[in-house]
Amino acid sequence: MDTRAGSSERLLVSAALDSRALPAHVLIGGLGVGFSLAEALVHPLTLDVTVVEVEPAVIDWQRTHLAAFSGHALDDPRVRVVCADLLDWLDVKDGRYDVICVDIDNGPQWTVTDRNAGLYCDTGLARVKKRLAVDGTVAVWSAADDDAFYRRLDAVFGNARCHFLPVRRGEPDVVFVAGR
């Protein structure tokens, strides 16, 4: 987690919501510093936001130490936070979302937790698609470009596109967006 700017985390949400014409129920996988959540809450198309975060400490930090970075977003009545592993949660909950934004680990190529790699494969993307509205949009944050993931995303959701954001050192951050 990085508290310096959050530009790519904000783009994760705005790129997905800006591609829509109608108000949206938003699902964010990964709370982190809260930049994505804050962006969702200021976007005029957001109806409500469900955030799924696996680490209870991150949720606690967002209520205290990190609250200023998200503008105290957890206090907004449109926000619901669930402490769960996103992969498990996608399988056990019902309902669909108009926008699903995923910021789990470092993206498809570089996961710290082996289990998270399952989110970026065909079966993981199928789990996400099961929860996405028919006219929905999915966005995925990554610390690096990944052509193979881009092709998988396009095959599952269609209309894939990439946004690259330069960073101080190393490869640009990437936001993959697909669907309507």
Backbone torsions as a table, in degrees:
resi	resn	phi	psi	omega
1	MET	NA	139.2	-176.1
2	ASP	-130.6	125.5	-177.5
3	THR	-96.2	6.9	-173.9
4	ARG	-68.7	-46.5	-174.0
5	ALA	-141.8	-52.8	-178.8
6	GLY	79.0	17.0	-176.9
7	SER	-59.2	-46.7	-178.0
8	SER	-73.0	-31.3	177.1
9	GLU	-67.2	-36.7	176.7
10	ARG	-69.8	-40.2	178.3
11	LEU	-62.9	-33.4	177.1
12	LEU	-50.2	-44.2	-177.6
13	VAL	-84.3	-46.9	-175.4
14	SER	-65.2	-37.2	179.0
15	ALA	-63.2	-38.8	179.4
16	ALA	-71.5	-46.7	-178.1
17	LEU	-71.1	-35.3	-179.4
18	ASP	-65.9	-20.3	-179.4
19	SER	-82.1	-1.8	-176.6
20	ARG	-105.2	158.8	175.0
21	ALA	-110.3	-21.5	-175.4
22	LEU	-109.5	155.6	176.5
23	PRO	-56.4	154.3	-169.4
24	ALA	-135.2	142.6	165.8
25	HIS	-90.4	125.2	-170.8
26	VAL	-113.3	136.7	171.6
27	LEU	-115.3	128.1	175.7
28	ILE	-117.5	121.9	175.0
29	GLY	-93.7	109.1	-179.1
30	GLY	104.0	118.6	-179.1
31	LEU	-89.0	-46.6	179.9
32	GLY	54.0	-137.9	-179.0
33	VAL	-73.9	-21.5	177.6
34	GLY	104.0	6.5	-179.8
35	PHE	-62.0	-42.0	-179.8
36	SER	-64.8	-44.4	178.8
37	LEU	-61.3	-45.2	179.0
38	ALA	-59.1	-42.1	179.4
39	GLU	-63.8	-42.1	179.0
40	ALA	-60.5	-40.4	-176.0
41	LEU	-71.3	-25.0	178.2
42	VAL	-91.0	-10.1	-179.2
43	HIS	-75.6	132.9	-175.2
44	PRO	-65.9	-17.6	-179.0
45	LEU	-90.4	-6.8	-176.8
46	THR	-76.3	123.8	174.1
47	LEU	-88.9	-49.4	179.1
48	ASP	-158.4	164.9	-176.7
49	VAL	-135.7	129.4	169.6
50	THR	-108.0	127.9	178.8
51	VAL	-113.4	128.1	176.1
52	VAL	-110.6	117.1	-178.0
53	GLU	-128.8	128.8	-176.1
54	VAL	-78.2	-27.4	-171.8
55	GLU	-99.5	112.3	179.8
56	PRO	-58.2	-33.6	-179.7
57	ALA	-62.8	-37.5	179.5
58	VAL	-64.3	-40.0	177.2
59	ILE	-63.9	-45.3	177.8
60	ASP	-61.5	-42.7	179.1
61	TRP	-62.6	-36.2	-179.6
62	GLN	-66.9	-25.6	177.5
63	ARG	-81.7	-15.3	-176.2
64	THR	-127.2	-92.5	-171.4
65	HIS	-59.4	-33.3	-175.6
66	LEU	-101.9	-0.3	-174.2
67	ALA	-56.6	-37.2	-178.3
68	ALA	-65.0	-30.6	-178.7
69	PHE	-70.0	-26.0	179.5
70	SER	-105.2	5.7	-176.9
71	GLY	66.0	34.8	-179.6
72	HIS	57.3	42.9	-174.6
73	ALA	-59.9	-30.3	-179.2
74	LEU	-67.1	-14.2	177.2
75	ASP	-82.5	-11.1	-178.6
76	ASP	-72.7	129.0	-177.4
77	PRO	-64.7	-14.7	178.3
78	ARG	-81.0	-5.5	-174.1
79	VAL	-100.1	134.0	172.1
80	ARG	-126.1	125.7	-179.9
81	VAL	-108.9	131.8	178.5
82	VAL	-119.1	127.6	176.4
83	CYS	-93.0	101.5	-177.4
84	ALA	-165.0	162.8	171.2
85	ASP	-76.6	128.6	-175.1
86	LEU	-58.3	-43.5	-179.3
87	LEU	-58.8	-45.2	178.2
88	ASP	-65.2	-45.2	-176.4
89	TRP	-62.2	-38.7	178.7
90	LEU	-59.3	-32.1	-177.7
91	ASP	-81.9	-28.6	-172.4
92	VAL	-100.3	-15.1	-178.7
93	LYS	-100.0	152.9	175.8
94	ASP	-101.5	173.0	176.4
95	GLY	99.1	160.6	-178.8
96	ARG	-126.5	156.6	-179.7
97	TYR	-122.0	146.6	178.4
98	ASP	-77.0	-30.8	179.7
99	VAL	-135.6	130.6	174.1
100	ILE	-123.7	122.1	179.8
101	CYS	-115.1	126.5	-175.8
102	VAL	-116.2	121.4	174.8
103	ASP	-135.3	71.2	-177.5
104	ILE	-111.4	123.3	178.9
105	ASP	63.9	-143.9	-177.0
106	ASN	-103.7	8.3	-179.3
107	GLY	109.1	-174.0	-171.5
108	PRO	-65.0	-30.8	-174.9
109	GLN	-88.4	-21.6	-164.6
110	TRP	-141.1	81.2	-179.7
111	THR	-101.9	136.6	176.9
112	VAL	-78.6	-38.1	178.5
113	THR	-101.5	120.0	-176.0
114	ASP	-53.7	-40.2	-177.9
115	ARG	-58.1	-32.5	-178.0
116	ASN	-64.4	-23.7	178.0
117	ALA	-60.0	-27.8	179.2
118	GLY	-64.1	-18.5	178.7
119	LEU	-74.1	-27.6	-171.3
120	TYR	-99.5	-0.6	178.2
121	CYS	-91.1	178.5	-177.6
122	ASP	-57.7	-43.1	-178.7
123	THR	-68.2	-38.1	177.3
124	GLY	-64.5	-43.4	178.5
125	LEU	-66.1	-33.6	176.0
126	ALA	-64.7	-36.0	176.8
127	ARG	-64.6	-40.7	177.3
128	VAL	-64.8	-45.1	-177.7
129	LYS	-61.1	-34.6	179.3
130	LYS	-60.2	-27.7	-177.3
131	ARG	-98.9	-3.7	-177.3
132	LEU	-93.2	134.7	175.0
133	ALA	-59.2	155.3	-176.5
134	VAL	-54.4	-39.1	179.9
135	ASP	-100.0	24.5	-173.6
136	GLY	-80.6	171.0	179.8
137	THR	-129.0	136.9	176.8
138	VAL	-116.7	141.4	176.6
139	ALA	-132.0	140.5	-177.2
140	VAL	-131.3	127.7	177.7
141	TRP	-88.0	143.3	177.8
142	SER	-147.2	145.8	176.6
143	ALA	-81.5	-2.6	-179.5
144	ALA	-157.6	156.2	176.1
145	ASP	-70.7	154.4	-179.2
146	ASP	-155.6	98.0	-177.3
147	ASP	-61.3	-39.8	-179.7
148	ALA	-63.4	-42.3	177.8
149	PHE	-65.1	-41.6	178.1
150	TYR	-56.2	-45.3	179.7
151	ARG	-64.9	-40.7	177.2
152	ARG	-62.9	-44.5	179.9
153	LEU	-60.2	-44.0	179.7
154	ASP	-65.7	-39.7	179.9
155	ALA	-65.4	-37.6	-177.1
156	VAL	-81.4	-43.3	-171.8
157	PHE	-110.3	-25.2	-176.6
158	GLY	79.6	161.6	174.4
159	ASN	54.4	40.4	-179.4
160	ALA	-71.6	146.4	175.7
161	ARG	-151.8	161.6	-176.7
162	CYS	-125.7	145.5	171.6
163	HIS	-122.2	129.9	-179.7
164	PHE	-110.7	131.6	177.4
165	LEU	-120.7	116.7	179.1
166	PRO	-60.6	146.0	175.0
167	VAL	-122.7	166.3	-177.0
168	ARG	-55.9	-47.8	-178.8
169	ARG	-131.7	142.8	175.4
170	GLY	86.9	-166.8	-178.3
171	GLU	-68.0	154.2	176.9
172	PRO	-67.3	152.6	168.5
173	ASP	-69.1	152.0	-178.0
174	VAL	-129.2	137.3	170.7
175	VAL	-117.8	115.4	175.3
176	PHE	-91.5	134.5	178.6
177	VAL	-130.1	140.3	178.7
178	ALA	-149.3	164.4	-177.3
179	GLY	96.0	-164.0	-174.9
180	ARG	-61.3	NA	NA
